[in-house]
Amino acid sequence: MAPHDNDVHRLQTNELEIGVTDALQKHVTRNVHQPKPVSQRKIDFEHSRPRVLRECMAEATGVFFYVFPGIAAICAFTLSTTNGLGEELGVSTFGGILQIGIAFGFGIAFAIITCASTSGGHFNPAITICLAIWQGFPWKKVPLYIFSQVFGAFVAGLLLMGCYWPEIQAAKAADIAAHGTAVFNGGAASILCTFPNPGQTNQGYIFFQEFFVDSFIGIVIWACLDPANPFVAPVSVPWTIGFAYTAMILGFAANSISTNLARDLGTRIVAAIFFGSEAFSYDNGYSWISILVNIPATIFATGYYELLLRDSLQKIAAGHGVHEDGEEGLVRHLTRVETAQTEQGFMNSTLNKKKGEANV
């Protein structure tokens, strides 16, 4: 079929992509200006930046993108429910677990989209450690990445305090007047970091919950990073990981979860600055669970995936990996598999033949 006249015109002008041209061509004439050539000065500047600095700034920025909208949603929720302050502030209709889950999930997706191409998109100290354990990430970069991640959450907490300063101060004063402190779940300090519910007096249950919530998220992340996984395209990875976080928040946020060392430690430091050291000592030092459990849980999750679920042969077949001994090593492996299968088939047929003779 011959191309339409509009298609011919589009090919000649090379102005707009198909679809947009068809919609606009009959109404206006529009020229798309090509971007100016990249100058050598710009290239020199970009190449002069230390690679590790770019990676650390990307990690800090990504954690900021993840934490800032999440704790802002928590702030709106807390202010709307604490001591009737929400009605006074006019935000009583804004807030809930659903809103918090969506904010954190979208924040994680935006973090991966904006920064992962520079640093790899860890945004979680436990993920950085697991990548060093299983995937060869350089151990010398691990402390730098973890510091950057905690710093990003710290900056997010500071900026939130600046954005909501009058409201948070009013909530703090109301909490102190009613309870003698603002450091408790539902108090002003809980805007920044997690505190257990009043009835959660057994830290073993909190540990158990945090461990398996973080393990759930860790397995999903590791599945998304598996190049042999045909069900996750690169463009869907940010949203898949974000939805995993959202699912856990919707299910367990009302029962105290942290999910990320950097997210909790960075904002807990801010809470300690503005609300006192009780931010770390509350409820017999609950903070050690919210800060540290994420690491062993994620190591468990990624180890589970590596030892039981991963199939490296699929990765090699898809062109995303190689055998350590090259093509010869792969051929030897496949030969051994075929030989073993042949021998097993021969043994099965012999056994079946003997059974038949015995039946006769």
C-alpha positions, -999 to 999 in steps of 0.1 A, spaced: 0 0 0 14 34 -10 22 58 19 -3 85 26 5 120 14 9 131 50 35 104 56 54 115 25 54 151 38 66 139 72 95 119 57 105 150 37 104 174 65 116 150 93 99 173 118 77 151 141 72 115 149 43 96 135 10 102 153 19 137 165 24 149 130 -9 135 119 -27 152 147 -11 186 142 -3 189 105 -37 200 94 -40 227 121 -6 244 126 28 244 111 54 236 137 91 233 135 110 212 159 144 228 167 173 204 170 193 207 202 225 227 199 256 206 194 273 195 226 304 217 232 338 203 240 338 224 271 307 206 284 322 172 276 355 181 294 336 193 324 315 161 326 346 139 322 365 159 349 339 149 376 351 120 397 330 89 389 325 80 426 313 115 434 286 112 407 276 78 420 274 90 457 254 121 447 230 99 427 225 76 457 219 105 480 195 121 455 176 89 449 171 83 486 159 118 490 134 113 461 122 81 479 120 94 515 108 130 510 73 122 495 69 93 519 75 112 551 55 142 537 25 118 534 32 106 570 33 142 581 -1 150 565 -16 119 581 -1 126 616 -11 162 616 -47 153 606 -51 128 635 -31 141 664 -51 158 692 -76 173 668 -49 195 653 -58 184 617 -92 201 618 -76 233 631 -50 231 603 -75 223 577 -58 190 566 -81 165 583 -91 150 549 -55 143 539 -39 112 552 -41 75 555 -21 43 551 -31 42 514 -17 76 508 15 68 526 20 36 506 14 53 473 38 82 482 66 58 491 60 36 461 59 64 436 90 80 454 109 48 449 99 46 412 110 82 407 143 76 425 151 47 402 141 66 371 161 97 379 193 83 395 197 46 388 214 51 355 243 69 373 248 48 404 229 16 398 200 26 420 207 8 453 191 34 476 193 9 505 224 -1 524 212 -37 526 210 -39 487 245 -24 484 259 -50 508 240 -78 490 253 -67 456 288 -68 470 282 -103 484 265 -119 453 272 -97 423 308 -84 426 300 -48 436 333 -33 448 335 -35 486 356 -3 487 325 16 475 301 1 500 309 26 529 306 56 505 273 44 491 259 38 526 269 72 539 254 88 508 221 70 513 218 79 549 228 115 540 200 117 514 174 106 540 189 131 565 184 160 540 148 148 533 140 150 570 156 184 574 137 198 544 104 184 556 109 200 590 115 233 572 84 229 550 61 220 579 79 238 607 49 258 622 25 228 620 50 204 635 59 228 663 22 232 671 18 194 671 49 190 693 35 214 718 1 197 719 18 163 723 40 175 752 10 191 769 -11 159 766 16 132 770 48 149 783 66 139 751 63 140 713 83 108 708 58 80 704 38 64 675 14 91 664 34 118 680 51 146 661 85 127 661 69 97 644 65 119 612 102 113 607 109 77 618 91 46 630 80 40 666 61 9 677 25 9 688 18 12 726 7 -25 726 38 -38 709 58 -45 740 74 -78 727 103 -68 704 105 -104 692 72 -100 673 84 -67 658 117 -83 647 98 -112 631 75 -88 612 104 -65 601 125 -94 590 99 -110 567 86 -77 553 121 -68 543 127 -103 529 96 -100 508 108 -68 493 144 -81 489 132 -111 468 112 -89 445 141 -66 440 164 -95 432 139 -109 408 138 -76 390 176 -75 388 178 -110 373 185 -105 336 171 -139 328 137 -130 342 114 -127 312 85 -112 331 102 -79 341 112 -54 314 137 -27 323 110 0 320 88 -18 345 114 -23 371 109 10 389 72 5 393 75 -32 402 99 -24 431 77 6 441 46 -16 441 64 -41 463 71 -14 489 35 -1 486 21 -36 492 41 -41 524 32 -6 536 -5 -12 530 -3 -44 549 20 -36 578 26 1 582 -1 3 609 19 -23 628 54 -6 627 78 -13 598 109 5 586 121 -15 555 153 6 549 183 13 571 190 46 554 154 58 554 151 52 591 186 62 604 188 94 584 154 107 595 159 94 631 190 116 634 168 145 624 142 134 650 170 133 676 180 168 668 146 183 671 129 160 696 158 147 717 178 115 721 146 96 731 142 91 693 169 64 697 161 51 732 123 49 730 107 15 740 140 -1 752 159 8 721 134 -3 694 155 17 669 180 -12 666 153 -32 649 142 -5 626 178 3 616 196 -30 615 172 -58 608 170 -47 572 205 -60 565 202 -97 576 167 -99 562 178 -88 528 209 -111 529 185 -139 537 162 -129 508 189 -126 482 206 -157 494 173 -176 490 170 -163 455 206 -171 446 206 -206 460 171 -218 451 156 -197 423 183 -184 400 191 -202 368 224 -190 355 221 -211 323 191 -190 313 212 -159 319 239 -172 296 215 -182 269 199 -148 269 234 -133 263 236 -115 297 263 -138 311 292 -161 302 307 -193 317 339 -187 336 357 -210 313 342 -195 282 324 -214 254 345 -245 261 334 -247 297 297 -242 286 301 -270 260 316 -293 287 287 -286 310 261 -292 283 279 -324 273 278 -337 309 241 -328 312 233 -347 279 254 -377 290 237 -378 324 203 -376 307 212 -403 283 225 -426 310 194 -419 331 172 -427 301 191 -460 295 188 -470 331 151 -462 331 145 -482 299 166 -512 313 146 -511 346 113 -510 327 124 -539 305 133 -560 336 100 -552 352 83 -563 320 102 -596 320 94 -601 357 57 -596 350 59 -622 322 
